[in-house]
Amino acid sequence: MRRYPVLSGIDRLELADAKLKGRRVGLMTNPTGISHDFVSTIDLIHSRYGLSALYAVEHGIRGSAQAGDPVENVKDEATGVTVFSAYGKNCHFTEEMLDAFDVLIFDIQDVGARFYTYLYSLSYAMEACVRAGKSMVVLDRVNPVGGEKITGTVLDPRFSSFVGDYELPTQYALTIGEYAGYVKDYLRLDVDLTVVPLSGWTRDMLLDDTDLPWVAPSPNCQNLDAALCYTGTCVFEGTSISEGRGTTLPFQVVGAPFIDGAKLEKEMAALFLPGLHFRNVSFCPTFSKHQGLMCHGVQMHVTDRDACDCALGGLLLLETIQRLYPDQCQCIKWEGSDVFSLDKLLGTDLFRTGRMDARELMAHFAPARERFRENTMQYRLYPSAGHGTNVLR
């Protein structure tokens, strides 16, 4: 398979020189912030402009924290710069955090799914920059699951949270730079925003169609297959069923001690879902749900990336498990509230309350997905295959 040469925003940093030279530069990044030649964005920015502060999102500046674990303020050993936590209690910037820079750079790889908290770390930072009159530079990166397919539910603002907001579809087909442009207008932010664009990427490309390296954006998303499955299986975070955390295949395997994996495999095969295969597996999580217990279930395999709808596949898998095990498969509450996590993840309560089944839910949101596609065409910086040119906005 041919891998097309693509440069990320960090590889075209000179396009932002006018915004960065002679100013105090802050950087929000994590281990995915690397150049085409595997050089850390932290090192590149520090050597070129000098860093005044670093900002860590979920999982930490070096990616060592598990999902939901606290991220604390620390000193970066390599640069001596203070690393402020922009996660948890300080996900909205404090005055101390804002005082440390004149312009804030964002360079983080997302996974193309609405649930990922990095999206909201960026938008909260943009809001903070408006409040303090600071500038923002987003170094763009590819959407690893592609820039064309829009799937899933569209979030109802009543269910807004740090795992979903801004009327985004489950899979929204924007790069992080394009998303920044969308959110700027959605929130009506008067922010001085510069997006340093990609070079060589077209919307039909997934990350492994390019020559860019895969760096795990979080501890539980170790490869592109996990990112593809995540759009469908993340909903299991809102249930008593393991989504594979504590295994080598998080978001690809789903199960629980009470499930008959062979029976579940047959039930899923009978649905004839294009581009997806569900294989009987057993696994024993080393942490998280059902820690130390043998679980049985299925692994979601993506056999045709163009034909598959992982968001529908994951929801049908949940629906099937609920039908087979109605007493054991339970929805869980969002920590510290009476709201169900599944409603936050889906951006609606239509499924959990039984008002719509999986297929009805996806059909219900088809018009909203199409409106989102139409409304976001103006923010697309990159063409479909073989057309157009990249621009700096």
C-alpha positions as CSV (number, residue, x, y, z in Angstrom):
1,M,0.0,0.0,0.0
2,R,1.3,3.4,-1.0
3,R,1.9,5.8,1.9
4,Y,1.5,9.4,0.8
5,P,4.0,12.1,2.2
6,V,2.2,14.5,4.5
7,L,3.6,17.3,6.7
8,S,1.8,18.3,9.9
9,G,1.6,21.8,11.2
10,I,4.7,21.4,13.3
11,D,6.7,20.6,10.1
12,R,5.6,24.0,8.7
13,L,6.2,26.1,11.8
14,E,7.8,28.9,9.8
15,L,4.3,29.8,8.5
16,A,3.6,31.1,12.1
17,D,6.8,32.9,12.7
18,A,5.2,36.3,12.6
19,K,2.8,35.3,15.3
20,L,5.5,33.7,17.5
21,K,8.8,35.6,17.3
22,G,9.5,37.9,20.2
23,R,6.5,36.8,22.2
24,R,6.2,34.6,25.3
25,V,5.1,31.2,23.9
26,G,3.0,28.7,25.8
27,L,2.4,25.2,24.4
28,M,-0.5,22.7,25.0
29,T,0.7,19.3,23.8
30,N,1.3,15.7,24.7
31,P,3.4,12.8,23.3
32,T,1.6,13.0,19.9
33,G,3.2,16.4,19.4
34,I,6.1,15.3,17.3
35,S,7.5,16.3,13.9
36,H,7.7,14.1,10.8
37,D,11.3,13.2,12.0
38,F,10.1,12.2,15.5
39,V,11.4,15.4,17.2
40,S,9.2,16.5,20.1
41,T,7.2,19.7,19.5
42,I,8.3,20.8,23.0
43,D,11.9,20.7,21.9
44,L,11.3,22.3,18.5
45,I,9.3,25.2,20.0
46,H,11.7,25.7,22.9
47,S,14.8,25.8,20.6
48,R,13.2,28.1,18.1
49,Y,11.2,30.6,20.3
50,G,11.8,29.7,23.9
51,L,8.9,28.3,26.0
52,S,7.4,30.3,28.8
53,A,4.9,27.6,29.9
54,L,3.5,24.1,29.1
55,Y,-0.1,22.9,29.4
56,A,-1.0,19.3,30.0
57,V,-4.4,17.8,29.0
58,E,-5.9,14.4,30.1
59,H,-3.2,11.7,30.4
60,G,-0.5,14.3,31.1
61,I,2.3,16.0,29.1
62,R,4.1,12.7,28.7
63,G,1.0,10.6,28.4
64,S,1.6,8.6,31.6
65,A,-1.8,9.1,33.3
66,Q,-4.8,6.7,32.8
67,A,-8.2,8.1,31.8
68,G,-9.7,10.2,34.5
69,D,-6.5,10.2,36.6
70,P,-5.5,13.6,38.1
71,V,-2.9,15.7,36.2
72,E,-0.8,17.9,38.5
73,N,1.3,21.0,37.9
74,V,5.0,19.9,37.6
75,K,8.3,21.1,36.2
76,D,9.4,19.8,32.9
77,E,12.8,18.3,33.4
78,A,14.0,18.8,29.8
79,T,13.2,22.5,29.5
80,G,12.8,23.6,33.1
81,V,9.5,25.1,32.2
82,T,6.4,24.9,34.4
83,V,3.8,22.4,33.2
84,F,0.3,23.6,34.2
85,S,-2.5,21.1,34.4
86,A,-5.3,22.0,32.0
87,Y,-7.3,19.0,33.1
88,G,-9.7,18.4,36.0
89,K,-10.2,21.4,38.3
90,N,-8.2,23.6,36.0
91,C,-9.6,22.6,32.6
92,H,-10.7,26.2,32.4
93,F,-7.6,28.3,32.6
94,T,-6.8,30.2,35.8
95,E,-5.4,33.7,35.8
96,E,-2.0,32.3,36.7
97,M,-2.1,30.0,33.7
98,L,-3.1,32.9,31.4
99,D,-0.4,35.2,32.7
100,A,2.4,32.9,31.6
101,F,2.1,33.4,27.8
102,D,1.3,35.9,25.1
103,V,0.5,33.3,22.4
104,L,-0.6,29.7,23.0
105,I,0.3,26.9,20.6
106,F,-1.9,23.8,20.5
107,D,-0.3,20.6,19.0
108,I,-2.2,17.4,19.9
109,Q,-3.4,14.5,17.7
110,D,-7.1,13.8,18.3
111,V,-8.9,10.6,17.1
112,G,-11.8,12.0,15.2
113,A,-14.5,11.1,17.8
114,R,-16.7,13.5,19.8
115,F,-15.9,11.8,23.1
116,Y,-12.2,12.8,23.1
117,T,-11.5,15.4,25.7
118,Y,-8.7,17.0,23.8
119,L,-11.3,18.8,21.7
120,Y,-12.7,20.6,24.7
121,S,-9.3,21.3,26.1
122,L,-8.7,23.2,22.9
123,S,-12.0,25.1,22.9
124,Y,-11.7,26.0,26.6
125,A,-8.2,27.3,25.9
126,M,-9.6,29.4,23.0
127,E,-12.3,30.8,25.4
128,A,-9.5,31.7,27.9
129,C,-7.5,33.5,25.2
130,V,-10.5,35.6,24.4
131,R,-10.9,36.5,28.0
132,A,-7.3,37.6,28.3
133,G,-6.7,39.0,24.9
134,K,-4.2,36.4,24.0
135,S,-3.4,34.8,20.6
136,M,-3.8,31.1,19.6
137,V,-1.9,29.0,17.1
138,V,-3.2,25.6,16.2
139,L,-0.7,23.3,14.5
140,D,-2.9,21.1,12.4
141,R,-2.8,17.3,12.3
142,V,-4.6,14.7,10.1
143,N,-7.9,13.3,11.3
144,P,-6.7,9.7,11.7
145,V,-10.0,8.1,10.8
146,G,-10.5,10.3,7.7
147,G,-12.1,13.6,6.7
148,E,-15.2,12.4,4.8
149,K,-17.3,10.0,6.9
150,I,-19.7,11.5,9.3
151,T,-21.6,9.0,11.5
152,G,-23.4,8.5,14.7
153,T,-25.6,10.7,16.8
154,V,-25.5,14.5,16.9
155,L,-25.1,15.9,20.5
156,D,-28.2,17.6,22.0
157,P,-26.8,20.6,24.0
158,R,-28.8,19.4,27.0
159,F,-26.2,16.6,27.4
160,S,-23.1,18.8,27.0
161,S,-20.1,17.7,29.0
162,F,-16.3,17.2,28.8
163,V,-16.9,14.1,26.7
164,G,-19.2,15.8,24.2
165,D,-20.3,19.3,23.1
166,Y,-21.1,21.8,20.3
167,E,-23.6,19.7,18.4
168,L,-20.9,17.5,17.0
169,P,-21.6,14.1,15.4
170,T,-20.0,11.0,16.9
171,Q,-17.5,11.0,14.0
172,Y,-17.2,14.5,12.6
173,A,-14.6,14.3,9.8
174,L,-12.7,17.5,10.7
175,T,-9.0,18.0,11.5
176,I,-8.2,19.6,14.8
177,G,-7.5,22.9,12.9
178,E,-10.8,22.7,11.1
179,Y,-12.5,22.0,14.3
180,A,-10.9,25.1,15.8
181,G,-12.4,27.2,13.0
182,Y,-15.8,25.6,13.6
183,V,-15.8,26.1,17.3
184,K,-14.6,29.7,17.0
185,D,-17.8,30.6,15.1
186,Y,-20.1,28.2,17.0
187,L,-19.1,29.9,20.3
188,R,-18.8,33.3,18.6
189,L,-15.3,33.7,19.9
190,D,-13.4,36.9,19.0
191,V,-10.0,35.1,19.2
192,D,-6.9,35.8,17.2
193,L,-6.6,32.3,15.7
194,T,-4.0,31.0,13.3
195,V,-4.1,27.5,11.9
196,V,-0.9,26.2,10.4
197,P,-2.2,23.7,7.8
198,L,-1.1,20.3,6.7
199,S,0.5,19.7,3.4
200,G,-0.2,16.7,1.2
201,W,-3.3,15.4,3.0
202,T,-6.7,14.8,1.3
203,R,-9.9,14.0,3.0
204,D,-10.1,10.4,1.9
205,M,-6.8,9.5,3.7
206,L,-6.7,7.8,7.0
207,L,-3.5,8.1,9.1
208,D,-1.9,4.9,7.7
209,D,-2.5,6.1,4.2
210,T,0.2,8.7,5.0
211,D,3.9,8.4,6.0
212,L,3.1,10.0,9.4
213,P,4.0,7.9,12.5
214,W,1.2,6.7,14.8
215,V,1.8,7.8,18.3
216,A,-0.8,6.7,20.8
217,P,-2.9,9.7,21.7
218,S,-3.9,8.1,25.0
219,P,-2.9,4.9,26.8
220,N,-6.0,3.1,25.6
221,C,-5.8,4.0,21.9
222,Q,-2.7,2.1,20.8
223,N,-3.4,1.8,17.1
224,L,-5.6,3.0,14.3
225,D,-7.9,-0.1,14.6
226,A,-8.6,1.0,18.2
227,A,-9.4,4.5,17.0
228,L,-11.9,3.2,14.4
229,C,-13.6,0.9,16.9
230,Y,-13.7,3.7,19.5
231,T,-16.4,5.6,17.6
232,G,-18.7,2.6,18.3
233,T,-17.5,0.9,21.5
234,C,-16.9,4.0,23.7
235,V,-20.6,3.8,24.6
236,F,-19.7,0.8,26.8
237,E,-17.9,3.2,29.2
238,G,-21.5,4.1,30.3
239,T,-22.4,0.5,31.1
240,S,-21.3,-2.4,33.4
241,I,-19.7,-4.1,30.4
242,S,-15.9,-3.9,29.9
243,E,-14.8,-1.9,26.9
244,G,-11.4,-3.7,27.1
245,R,-9.5,-1.3,29.4
246,G,-6.9,-3.3,31.2
247,T,-6.2,-5.5,28.2
248,T,-4.0,-5.1,25.1
249,L,-7.1,-4.4,22.9
250,P,-9.0,-1.6,24.6
251,F,-12.1,-0.6,22.6
252,Q,-11.6,-3.5,20.3
253,V,-12.8,-6.2,22.8
254,V,-16.1,-5.9,24.7
255,G,-17.3,-8.4,27.3
256,A,-18.2,-9.4,30.9
257,P,-18.0,-12.6,33.0
258,F,-21.7,-13.4,32.4
259,I,-21.6,-13.2,28.6
260,D,-21.6,-16.3,26.3
261,G,-19.1,-15.1,23.6
262,A,-20.0,-17.8,21.1
263,K,-23.7,-16.9,21.3
264,L,-23.0,-13.2,21.0
265,E,-20.8,-13.8,18.0
266,K,-23.7,-15.6,16.2
267,E,-26.1,-12.9,17.1
268,M,-23.9,-10.2,15.7
269,A,-23.1,-12.2,12.5
270,A,-26.9,-12.5,11.9
271,L,-27.0,-8.7,11.6
272,F,-24.8,-8.7,8.5
273,L,-23.1,-5.4,9.2
274,P,-21.0,-4.2,6.2
275,G,-17.3,-4.0,6.9
276,L,-17.5,-5.3,10.5
277,H,-16.9,-8.8,12.0
278,F,-17.4,-9.7,15.6
279,R,-15.3,-12.6,16.8
280,N,-15.7,-14.6,20.0
281,V,-13.0,-13.8,22.5
282,S,-12.2,-14.1,26.2
283,F,-10.0,-11.7,28.2
284,C,-9.0,-10.9,31.8
285,P,-8.7,-7.1,32.5
286,T,-5.7,-6.2,34.7
287,F,-7.5,-3.0,35.9
288,S,-10.9,-1.2,35.4
289,K,-14.2,-3.1,35.1
290,H,-14.1,-6.8,36.1
291,Q,-10.4,-6.6,37.1
292,G,-8.9,-10.0,37.5
293,L,-12.0,-11.8,36.2
294,M,-12.3,-13.8,33.0
295,C,-14.6,-12.0,30.6
296,H,-16.2,-13.3,27.5
297,G,-17.5,-11.4,24.5
298,V,-16.4,-10.3,21.1
299,Q,-13.7,-8.4,19.3
300,M,-14.8,-5.9,16.7
301,H,-12.8,-6.3,13.5
302,V,-13.0,-3.6,10.8
303,T,-12.8,-5.5,7.5
304,D,-13.8,-2.7,5.2
305,R,-13.1,0.9,6.3
306,D,-15.2,2.5,3.6
307,A,-18.3,0.3,4.1
308,C,-18.3,0.1,7.9
309,D,-20.3,2.2,10.3
310,C,-18.6,1.6,13.7
311,A,-21.0,3.9,15.5
312,L,-23.9,1.8,14.5
313,G,-22.0,-1.4,15.0
314,G,-21.1,-0.5,18.6
315,L,-24.7,0.5,19.4
316,L,-26.1,-2.7,17.9
317,L,-23.6,-4.7,20.0
318,L,-24.8,-2.9,23.1
319,E,-28.4,-3.4,22.1
320,T,-27.8,-7.1,21.6
321,I,-26.1,-7.6,25.0
322,Q,-28.9,-5.7,26.7
323,R,-31.5,-8.0,25.0
324,L,-29.5,-11.2,26.0
325,Y,-28.6,-10.1,29.5
326,P,-31.2,-7.5,30.6
327,D,-30.5,-7.9,34.3
328,Q,-26.7,-7.9,34.2
329,C,-26.1,-5.2,31.6
330,Q,-26.7,-2.0,33.5
331,C,-26.2,1.6,32.6
332,I,-24.1,3.6,35.1
333,K,-24.4,7.1,36.4
334,W,-22.0,10.0,35.6
335,E,-19.8,10.4,38.7
336,G,-21.3,12.7,41.2
337,S,-24.6,13.2,39.3
338,D,-27.9,11.6,38.5
339,V,-27.2,11.7,34.8
340,F,-26.5,8.5,33.0
341,S,-23.0,8.3,31.4
342,L,-24.5,6.6,28.3
343,D,-26.7,9.7,27.7
344,K,-23.6,11.9,27.9
345,L,-21.7,9.7,25.5
346,L,-24.5,9.4,23.0
347,G,-25.6,13.1,23.4
348,T,-29.2,11.9,23.8
349,D,-31.3,9.8,26.1
350,L,-33.5,8.4,23.3
351,F,-31.7,5.1,23.2
352,R,-31.3,4.5,27.0
353,T,-35.0,5.3,27.7
354,G,-36.1,2.8,25.0
355,R,-37.8,5.4,22.8
356,M,-35.6,4.4,19.9
357,D,-33.5,1.3,19.1
358,A,-30.1,1.6,17.5
359,R,-31.2,1.7,13.9
360,E,-34.0,4.1,14.6
361,L,-31.6,6.4,16.5
362,M,-29.1,6.5,13.6
363,A,-31.9,7.2,11.1
364,H,-33.3,9.9,13.4
365,F,-30.0,11.8,13.4
366,A,-29.4,11.5,9.6
367,P,-30.8,15.0,8.8
368,A,-28.7,16.5,11.7
369,R,-25.6,14.8,10.4
370,E,-26.3,16.2,6.9
371,R,-26.8,19.7,8.3
372,F,-23.5,19.4,10.2
373,R,-21.8,18.4,6.9
374,E,-23.3,21.4,5.1
375,N,-22.5,23.8,7.9
376,T,-18.9,22.7,8.2
377,M,-18.0,22.8,4.5
378,Q,-16.8,26.4,5.0
379,Y,-14.2,25.3,7.6
380,R,-12.7,22.6,5.4
381,L,-9.0,23.5,4.7
382,Y,-8.3,20.4,2.6
383,P,-9.8,18.9,-0.6
384,S,-11.3,15.6,-1.3
385,A,-8.9,13.4,-3.3
386,G,-7.0,15.2,-6.1
387,H,-8.7,18.6,-5.8
388,G,-7.9,22.1,-4.4
389,T,-5.0,23.5,-2.5
390,N,-4.2,24.0,1.2
391,V,-4.5,27.5,2.7
392,L,-3.3,29.3,5.9
393,R,-6.2,30.9,7.8
